[in-house]
């Protein structure tokens, strides 16, 4: 019984560390590109997170203009 409990606690610790290492920066990237930080929850579902990454890489971001170039918010121009 002791090994079952320690394995669960170890898995939970690894999950929390993984979320902090990858999830927190991903939330910042989503926020800076104009998306809700809540989208990071999709990353926690293994296959859905990978599909989301591919979709996210090729869709038009809310901070882009009609020509595909940032409107100043993401490019650093004032």
VENURJO-V920140 format. One record per helix or strand of 3 or more residues. SS is the DSSP state (H for helix, E for strand). FROM is the first residue (numbers start at 1). LEN is the number of residues. If there is no record, write none. Layout:
[[SS/FROM/LEN] [SS/FROM/LEN]]
//
This chain:
[[H/2/31] [H/37/7] [H/46/13]]
//
